[in-house]
Amino acid sequence: MGKRSKYAVSLVLLGSLFLAACQNGNEENETDSSAASSAEQVINVQFSAEMGSADISLATDSYSFITLNNAYEGLYRLDENNVPVIAGASEDAEVSEDGLSYTISLREEAKWSNGDPVTAADYVFSWQRTVDPATASNYAYMLAPVKNAAAISDGTLDKSELGIEAVNDYQLKITLEKPTPYFLSLLAFPTFFPQNERVVEEFGDQYALTSENAAYNGPFLLTNYAGPGTDIQWTLAKNPDYWDADSVKLETINFDVVKDSSTAYNLYESGQADDIILSGELAMQNVNHPDYIVQPSATTQYLEMNQAPEDSPFRNANLRQAISYSMNRQQIVDNILGNGSLPAVGFVPSDLAFNPETKADFVEDAATTLAFDEEKAQEYWEKAKAELGIDTLSFELLTSDTDQSKKMAEYIQGTLQQTLDGLTVEVTNVPFSVRLDRSNSGDFEMVMNNWIGDYADPINFLELFKKDSSYNRGKWLNDDYNQLIEQASNENANDPEARWENMVAAEKILNDDLGVIPLFQSAEAHLRSPKIKGLIVHSVGAAYDYKNVFVEE
C-alpha cells in the first residue's frame, strides 16, 4: 500500500488517509450501482501469492485479510476514506468519558451462513480464542488495548478475564487498558471479527482448513478453498443470507494465484483476468496503458537478520551497516520494480501519520536516511571482518517465490557479492506460506519480509521490534527502543505530543542501529478493468472491500 504524493490525514482521525488515491482510478466518485448494466456480475482477480490462512485467529498475510474482510463482517468496516462506519453494529458505539469503555449494540437481523444468529457471544468467543496462548496467534498483540489481553497472552490470566462481555445476546461491553484513539479502526480489522463457537468446536483442528469447515457472516461466502498455503484458486460467492444482501451486486469473485507477471499480463489482455499486478519491466512498459493504476500502500519491504544465535554474525553492527550501504534503493524502485514504489528512508512509511501539532509527516520529523555508498559499505565490511575474526562469510537469503521477490533476491545477491569481497549469498525462493512458517519459527539467516500497516499510526510499525513481539523474528534487542515504545503505548498514550516524540526517537534508534534493513515503500502497479465499479481500496488494513462492487460493460 509507496506513494507519489501527499494525502491529507489527521492523527486524531486515524482512518482518514489516502482519500482519492486509494480508490479505483477507473471510476467517477458519483458512480452508483444502480447504473449497472445487465453484464454478468463476475470478476476474475489475480494475486501473486497463496492465502496463508482462512482462520481469523491465525491469519497474518494480506491476501488472507482481503478474503476474510469480505467473507466475514465485524462491528465496523472502513469506508472509501478509511473512516470506520458501522457494519455488524446497529449504531455507533457509546464511549465512556474516560475512553475506557465501549458499549456496542449488534444488528439482530445478522446471521451466519449455517443459519445461526450472530450474537455478542460470537465476538467474546473469537477474541478470547485469539488471545488464548493455546491458539498461538501471531496477531494476538492487536488485541493489546483490550483489558487483560497481554496478561492472557502471556499465560498470566485466564482468557475469561478479557475485557469483553456479552451484556445480552445483542449488546457488547468492551473495556480497555488505556484510551486508544484508533480503537474503532481496529474493530474494522479481521482479527476483531466474530467466530461461530459451535462451528469451531465441530471441526476442531480442521476448522477453516477448507472453505467448507467454517461459517461466514459477511457479504460473500468463501468457496472452493482447499487449504492454506497450497490452494492457488478460491472463490467468493454472494451470501444470500447476509443482512444487507440487496446492496451486494457481484455474484462471484474468482481468485487465482499467478506468480509470473508475463503470464498475468497475457491473461489480462486475453480477457481472462480483470485485475492483475504488474512488476518490473512489464510495469514500466504499461505506464501508458489505459487501464494502468498505481495503488499506494503503507507497506515497507525490509531485510530481517536472525540475531538470536549467540554466534550470529548479524549481531555485528558493522556488518549490518555494510549490507545497508550496499543497497542502491533508487535503482531498486526504478529498474527492478518500476511500479511507483519509493526508496525507503526509514522503517515507518511516508504519508501514514502526521505530527499532531505541526502536521509534518512522521518521516520528515524522524529525518532518517538510508544512503547508498559502496566505499562506506566496504569500510564497514572490513571492520566487521576484523571484529568477527573472519575473511569470508556465507549466508542464506530466504524469499518468497513470486516474480518480484525472485528479481529482488537476484539484485541483493549480486550487489552484496560484488561490493563486499568474500561474501556469498545463497538465495532460497519458497512459496509464501513456507517463508512465513520459516520466519515465524526462526528458521532463517536473512529473510526478505514486508509489513503492511494494519491501521494508520507509526506504533503499528514500531511495535514490531519490541523485545517481546512475535514479529521481532530476528530478535534484535535494544533497551532504549523498548522503553520508548512502552512510553508511547502507556504513560504517554493520552499525550499526543509526547507520544509522537517517543515514536520519532524510536524510529531513529531502529534506523541508526539497523535492527532491520528497510529497502522500499511499496506500491502496486495494476491493470484493472474499467468495467469494475465501486471498488474500495485501503492503504492500511485489508486492502479491498468488494461489498459494493458491480460490473458495468
N, C-alpha and C positions, 0 to 999 in steps of 0.2 A: 504494500500500500504505500519513494522518491518523488519529489515534486519539482516543477519548473517555476512555480510562483508562490507567493504568499496567499493565505486564505485567512479571513477574519476568524478569530477564536477567542473565547473567554475562558480563563482558568476556572471561573466560578461555574459557568455552564459548560462542563467538560465534554459534552457530547456534540457541541455545535461547530465542528470544524469541517473543512473541505466541502463547502456548500454546493458549488456548481461543478467543481472538477470531479466529484465522485459520482455523478450521475451518468447515465448512458448518453454519450455525446451525440447519439443519433436522433434524439427526440426533442420536441419542444416541451417546456415545463407544463404547458396547458393541455398536453395530450391526455385524453381521457379514454378509459377502457370502453366507453360507450361507442367510440369511433371504430372499434374492432370490426373487421370485415368478417366474412364467412370463412376466413382462412382456417386451416387445421391448427388447433391450439397445441402444437407440439414444437419443442425446440431441442436441438442437439448441442450439448456443451462438452468441450474437451478440457480436461485437467492434465497437468504434467506429472502427477504422482497419484498413488493409491490413497484411499482413506485409511487412516491409522486405526480408527475405532468408531463404532456406531453406538458406543456406550457413553452416556452423558457424563458419568463419573470418571471415565478413563480417557476420553478424547483429549488430544493436545495439539493436533495439527489443523491447518487452515481448511483443508478440504473436508475433514470431519465436521468442523464447526459450521461450514456452509451448509452441509447436508442436514445436520441436527437443527440448525436455525430455521429450516423450512419444514422439517418433519415433526418438530415439536414447537411448543409455544410457552413462553414464560409469562410473568406478570406484566412485563413491558417489552416493547420492541423499539428499535431505533427507526426514526422516520428518515426522509430523504436528506435532512440536515444533521443527522446523527443525534437528534434530540430524543430522549426516551418518552414514549407515549404509551398509554395503557393498551394492553392486549388481553392477557388472561385475567387481568384485574378488571373489575367493573367500574371503578372510579379511581381517581388519584389517591395515593397513599396519604393517610393522616400522619404527620410527623410531629413528634413532641417538641416543645420549645428548646430543650437541650440537645435535640438532634440525635437522641439515642434510641428512640422507639418509633417504629413504623407499623401502623395498623392498616391492613390492606384487605379489601373485600374482593371475592372472586366472582367470575361470571357463572351463574348457576346453570346456564344452558351448555356449558362446555362439556364435551365427552371424550373419552378415549376411543380408539379405533375398535376396541373389543366391547364397547357399549357401556363401560363403567363411567360414572360421573368423575370429572376432575375436581378433586376436593383439596382442602387445605392440608389434609394428611399426606397427600402425594408430594407436596413441597417439603414438609417436615421429613418424610422418609428419604427423599432424594438428597437433601442437604446433609442429613445425618450419614447417609451411605457414603457420600463423597469425603467427608472429614474423618470417617472411621479409618483408623490405621490399617485395618484388615483389607480395605479396598485398595490401598496403595495408589491413591490418585495423585498424579503429579500436579493436578490443578486444585488440590485441596487448599492451597495457600490463597486462592482467590476469595475464599470464604473468611479469611482472617479478620475482616472488620466485624463479623458476627460474634457476639459474646461467646466466649469459651472455645471458639473454633480452634485456635492454635493449641490450647491445652489438650483438646481432644485428639488432635492430630499427633501430638507428642506422646499420647498414651497416658496423660496425667488424669484426665477426666473421662467419664463415660459419654458416649455420643448423645445420650438423652439430656445432657446438660447444655446442648447447643441452644443459642438464643433465638429459637424459632418455635412457636407453638400454634396449634390449631385452636383458636378460640371456639369455633364451631365448624361445621362442615365447609362453610364458605367464607371464613374470615381467618386471617393470619395475623399474628403479632410477632414482629421481629425486633430483637434487642441487640444493639451494637456495643462493642467495646469502647468505641470513641466516635465522635461525629465524623462522618465520611461524606464529604460534599458530592462525591461522584457515585453514591450508592445506587441511585435509580438507574444509572447507566450500567452498573453491574447486573442489575436484575434483568437486563435485556440480553445478557450473555448466556450461552447454552449451559455453562456449568451450574447456573442458578435455576434451570428449568425443572419441572416436576418429573417424577418417575412413578410408574404404577407398581406398588409394592407386590400386589398379587402376581403380576406377570414376572417380576424379577425373581420372586421365590419359586415360581413354577418352573422356570428354565434354569435356575441355579447358575452353575459356571458356564452354561451355554447361552446365557442371556445376552442378547444383542450381537451374538457372533454371526447371525444371519438376519436378514430383514424380517423373517417370519417369527423370530424369537424375541419380539418386543411389541409394545403397543404405543401408538402415536396420538398426539393431540393437536398437531399443527395443521396448516393449510394443505399439506401433502403427506402422503404415505410413502415410506421407503419400501421399495420392492426390488426383487431380482438382485439382492446383495448377498454374496456367498461367503464373505469373510474378510476380516481386517488384514490389510497389507498384501492381499493376494488377488482380490477381485478387481478387474480393470473395467468393469461395466456395472452400473446400477441405475436405478430409475426412481424419480419422484413422481407419483401419480396423485391427481387431485383427491383430496379426502372428502367424500360426500357427507361425512358426519361432523365436519369442522363447523364450529358455531357461526362463522362468517363465510360459509362456503359460497354464498351468492357473489361475493367480491372476488373470488378466485376464478380466473378465466382460463388459465393454462390447464390442459388435461394431463400432459406428460412432459417431463424433463428427462431426457436421456443423457447420462454422463458416460464418457469414455476416457480412459487414460491413454494419452498419446504422448510419448516422451520425446519424439523426434519432431522438430519444428517443420521440416520439409514435408513430412507425412501429414501433419496437421494442416499445413497450407494447401496441399493438394486436395484434402478432404473438403476444406472450406470452398475452394474455387470450383469444385465439382458439385457443390450444394449439399454435401453430406454432413456438414457441420455448420452451426450458426454462430458459434463463439469459440475462438481459439486464442492461444497465447503464442506470440512470436518472440524469438530471441536471436541475438547475433546478426548475421548478415541478412536474414530474412526480415528482421525487424527494420533494419536500416534501408533495405530495398523497398519496403512497402510504406514508407512515411507518407507518400502522396496517394496511397490507396484511399478511395472514398470511404471505406469502412474502418480505416485505421483509427485507433483510440489509444492514448496513453493513460493508463489508470494509475493514479498516485497511490502510494501505500506508506503507512507508518511502519516500515519494516527495515531492520538493519541486518545485513548479512555479515557474518564475522567468523574468524578462526578461533576455535577454543582448544587450548592445550591442556593435556592431562598432567596436573601438578600434584596429584595425590601420592604417587610413589615417592618415597624418600630420595631415591636416586634419579628422579625425573630431571632431565636436562632443562626442561621448561621452567623449573623453579629459578633458573638463572635469568635475571632481569636483562642482562646484556644480550642474551640470545633472543629474547622476545623483541628487543629493540631492533636487532639486526634483521629479523624477519619483517617487522613492520616497515622499516625504512626501505626494504627491497620491493615493496608493493607500489606500483605506479597505478594509483586508483583512478586517475583520469583516463589512462589508457584502458583500464578495465571497462569503464562505463561507455567510452567512445567506441572502442574497437572490438570488444568481446560481447558486450550486452546490447548496446545500440537501441535501448528500449525506453529511454527517458530517465533511467536511474541516475543518481547523483553520487559523487565520491563522498565517502564518509569523512567527517571531520571529528567525530566523537561517536559514542555509542547511542546516545539519545538522538533520534532523527529530528530534522528541522520541521517547522510548521505543525508540531504536535501540541505545544503549550507555550503560553506567553506570560511574562512577568506580571504579577497582579497589580503592580504599581506603574511601571514604565511601559508595559505592553511589548517589551522587547522579546524576541524569540529566545527560547531557552538556549539554543545553540550560540546565539550572539553573546548572552551573558556568560556562558561557560568558556567561550573563546578558546576552545581546544583546537588543535591542528594534528593532522596525520600526514607528515611530509614524505615525499619520495626522494631519497638521496642515496645513490649507490655507494659513494665514498663513506658516508656515515655508517651505512649498513655493514660495510667491510671492516670499519674500525671497531664497531660493536661486536662483530663476529670474532675478530682477533682477541678481544677482551674475554669474550665468552669461552673460547677455546682454552685460553690460559687458565681461567678460573675453574673450568671443568676438567682440565688436565687431559684434553683430547686433541687430536689432529683432524679427525673426521667424525661425522655424525650421520646416522641414517634413521629416518622415522617414517611411519605410515600416515598418509593423509586420507581420511575417510570422508567420502562424499556420497550423495545420492546418485542414482544412475540416470538422471534427466539430462537432456541435451545441454542445457545451460550449465548444470553442475559439472558435467564432463569437461566442457570448454574452460570453465573456471579452474578446475583442477589441473588441466594441462598448462594453463598460464602460471599458476602458483608453482607447480613443479619446475617448469622451465626457468622462471625468473630466479627462484631460490638457488637452483643448481648452477646457474650461470653467474649469479652475483656472489654467492658465498662458497668459495673454493673448499671442497672437501665435504660438502653437504649433499646427501642423497635423499630424495623424497620418493617414496613408493606410494602410488595412488591406488586406492581401492574404491571402486564405484559399486554401490549396492542399492537394492530397492529402498525406497524411503522408509518403510517400516523396519527394515533391518538396521538402517542408520539410526533410527530413533531408538530401537532397542539397545543397540550397542552404546549409544551416547548415554542413555539412562543408566545402564549397568556399569559405566566407566570403562568399557572395553574399547579404548581408543588411545592413540597417542596425540594426534591432532585431528580435529573434525571440523568440517565446514557447516556451521549452523546458521539459522536466522531466527529473529524474533519479530513477530507481527504484533503490534500493540493491541491489547485487549480493550483498553479504554484510554482516553486522551489525557494522560498525566505522566510526567517523567518517572514517577516512582514505579510504574509498571515495567519499565526497562531496568531501572537501577536496582530494584529489589531482587533481581535475578541472581545477583552475585553476593548476596549476604552469605555469611558462613553456613547458615542452616537451610539455605534454599535448595530445593531438589533440582533446580535448573542451573545451579553452580556445579555443572558436571565436571569441570576441570579442577575444582576445589582450590581456586585462587582464594587466598586469605589476606585480609588487611583490616586490622583492628580499628583504625581511624575511619575507614569506609563503613564498617559495620555500625560504629557509633553514630555516624551522620545519618544513616538510613533509619536507625532506631529513633533518633530525634525527630526526623521528618515524619515518621509514622506514628509517633506517640506524643511526646511533650509539646511538639510544635504543630500538631495536627490542626489546631484551630488558629494558628498564627500564620497566615499565608506568606508574609514576607520572610519570616524566619525559616519557614519550611522550604521556601524557594531557595534561600541561601544554603541550607543544608544539602539540597539536591544538586545545586551547582558545584559545591565543594566536593561532593561525592563523585560527580562526573569527572572532575579534574583529576582526582586520585586514580580512578579507574583508567583514565586515558594516559596519565603520566607513567603509571606502573604497568600498563598494558596487561591488565588481568585477562582480557581477551583482545583480539586484534580486529577492529572493525574494518570492513572492506568497502561497502557501498550501501546507500539507502535506496531500497528497491522501488522500481515502478514496473508495471507490466504493459507490454505492447500487445494490443488485441486487434484482431479483425472480428468485428461484431456486426451481425446482420442488421440493417436498418429496419427490418420487419419486427425486431424485438422492441416493444414499447413498455414503459413503466418500470423498468429495472432500477432498483435502488442499489447503489454500490457504496460500501462503507470502507473508509481507510483504516478504521480500527474495529476490533471485534470480528464477528462473522462477516465476510466480505459481501455476500449477496443476499438480498431479500427478493424472492420470486413471487410473493403473495399477490401483488398487483400487476404482474407482467401479463401481457397479451400479445398475440401475433396479429400484425396488420400488413397485408401484402401491398 
